[in-house]
């Protein structure tokens, strides 16, 4: 952990940008050099802003047989790469685009709108609201050279390390419970702000019930049924391919989904695929639940064709990576060992046993021996043929149904 700077400061903006250069889920230094290469179980970076100071954090969970100190050194190695300028300058431009996208997506949610307004009030009584909204534009003005110079100034031996060890801490210090000073809550008082808010005119909220035949648009593309709703609020699209088969139908399917993230194609390396998506401010995922599997694609509508074409290319042309499969198996087995120590997971397993009996959703998975025996050929068969199964396409975006189906048919 590193101590950051006050809210609305240039240094805090710089740390926010650096956190995305290091870790953005796709093309950051930690994503490419540690997570993609499975050098740790998982690693991330982030910057949490508070009023007077911020906290810049780097976290890593070691894989089986790896010490906490080794995981720490891998994180510090990425900081050294940052300080040497060994990162793609396009990451800055891509981070700006993704920041704008994230804000558009976040402000779709009323909960986030309230949280954002509340946070601004706590931070600065709302006087820097315009400055907060202009964060992406201000971030776009930062150069790679400025990032490198700042990193060399900021990242030194000025951090605190936290290790989480297994076992019982025998050196825990007991602290006497302090006296609590009663607080006069003024429960019966009403502020002028509240009075004005309560007296402000407002319209009654009328419920609107969904009519599936009128509010949803239905179509067809190839073997797939299409359901769409036009987004008239912004330029974001969300596309999904939903297959009515999941882990209960095919136990290997969830492992194929995990394997996919580490695979290259005949055209791109795994790292280049992540960078491609980050550069166009789009993302995709392949998620497998017990009864369904879903390919999700989302991002800016202007990059819709690029994103969908890239996903189609990945599933059709992904190639085996035997070393990645070995590492994946190790991570799966390590994760299972960790789960045995998780009281919440144990309770969930017991409840599943009580509800379903000896064969239940918790243990209806590949055994450890079956995990060790699974092959790239088995997993690639699932990925290469997934689109041959009947599925439903759902689309929420700026395009109308006729325009969307016509465009998708050409990809």
Secondary structure, DSSP 8 states (H G I E B T S, - for coil): -EE---TT-HHHHHHHHHHHHH-SSSSSHHIIIIITTTSSSEEEEEEEE-SS-EEEEEEEE--TT--HHHHHHHHHHHHHHHHHT-S-THHHHHHHHHHHHHHHHHTTSHHHHHHHHHHHHHHHTTTTHHHHHTHHHHHHT--HHHHHHHHHHH-SS-B------SS--TT---------------TT---HHHHHHHHS-----------HHHHSEEEEETTEEEEEEE--SSSEEEEEEEES--TTT-TTHHHHHHHHTT--BSS--HHHHHHHHHHTTEEEEEEE-SS-EEEEEEEEGGGHHHHHHHHHHHHHHB---HHHHHHHHHHHHHHHHHHHT-HHHHHHHHHHHHHH-SS-TTT-S--HHHHHH--HHHHHHHHHHGGGS-EEEEEEESS-HHHHHHHHHH-
